[in-house]
């Protein structure tokens, strides 16, 4: 083949390749346009509109970024708005008298449990009493240290650190307390309470207990505790992996116990005196502190409380508790308000002796005087049984003259009309002796000594019973048997009245069974003072980091989001916000009111004032959050609208007519296909076909 022919063939080849390549490029370009919806992805294709297109794309990217920021912030702000709705509703609802009554309601007093009604039996005059606390009152009687025999030191404790003692003798005229006896509690949160007690029996050492409560106030206290739990849960609300109200402490639960106060517990030794070998024990978080009363120890609850307090203070390792003792009461206060401790107490009383007296018998009946009779006087006899005696035991002799069913002998006179009406009226003479601490220490420790003391008491009886006192005195020192001899023989004017007197006796076993009351004091009011502003402010008591870190600027941080050119929105609320502190203070004051019925009206007034202020402040915070939410929504709408406009403008530059491009693509593909067909046919040509 000549060179000319070769060149011509190569030129045709190149032309074919060029045609095929151009056709394929055209198809590729049109396919890309149809796929992307753009004229070109190459900016150079837009010529003079390139800078305009770049600016529009940048604006669209910026607005999409703002919308993304808003979409991140909005759900958190909405969640905050929902929580604030609940908090605002709480503050509003709790201003109603249904949830927070103006009065604590009436107190309920249980019937006293008298452990030994023969020794001590009392009733509580609720209408004449003034109560101040939910309390379990314990009333104990012990022989008076200073009063005459038959007098008792009656001690009333409320288990909260308050107590009072007064000396009472039922044989004397009651003081003018308005009926009954008034006991004014001194000390502790129950101080100032006045208990009006009436005693049906007060003859030996014993104890009684009764409870006082305010059902309406207690119900409100439970509701307040529930509300504070709700507030705590709301302020610890999580959104995703973050706590909404924690500031920048994203993973830290911000709010602890909203009722946190240093625990203050009182251990009260009820009564006034103890016995040798009594064992007292106080356990704190399972660690026991015990002491057994020794014979030479002072027999007072003050001594025992002081001894136990010393053991608690010297504990090793040291307990995180401040302990003190006074007047038979041990005070335990936690050093850390967030830490609670458990207190248990018990008393093992020493063995008591159960004494009795034999039934009196008439060992000699009275007879008529001489010369008609032998002239004998009536003699009754009985004995005190047992060996030792206990402090507080009371022994009683009753001598009765006449008939209690016929006190003025009218029935007797009607049945014996011939006898003179000169019989003495019915009268009972009572002699009692109580084993006192002083007498016990001076040797009155057995029934023989008690019998001697009874004989002595008989000589002091006024009015004088119809007994031969010389004969009684003659029995001194003759052991536990006592004989009572009448002072006259049988009356000849009344020969049918053989018995001059009747005798009855009884032993009332007094038991100084000591008890211990353990009670955690009710919540006390917080000091309502305006704290000076510092930056950053101190954490409130309820913050979870309060004990470890009184200051933490992260607790006050708020989130910020850029929502437009030159516009940054700071949003959110922290759990330490003053509005929340005011709300918590209002509910805590309501809790204090319900826990201290005696001061209910004072505290509930403060709570209502705080609740109204808290509602306004929470509403103000809520308004800011609602405004932020509206701003976010407004900006999102603005950016969305603007972005749509930008997209339209970009489409005006980059956009294609899909119908036109599709038609052109179809034509180009047909042409390309034809070109490939022609090229294929040429490859099949032979020399013979060519010549033909």
Helices and strands as residue ranges (DSSP letters): H 3-36, G 43-49, H 50-93, E 108-109, E 113-114, E 120-124, G 126-128, E 135-143, E 152-157, E 163-168, E 181-184, E 194-202, E 206-213, H 215-235, E 238-239, E 242-243, E 264-269, E 279-284, E 287-292, H 301-313, E 321-326, E 329-334, E 343-348, E 356-357, E 361-364, E 379-385, E 394-401, H 410-415, E 427-434, H 437-441, H 447-459, H 469-473, E 481-485, G 492-494, E 502-508, E 516-520, G 553-556, E 559-564, E 567-571, H 578-595, G 597-599, H 600-654, H 658-683, H 687-691
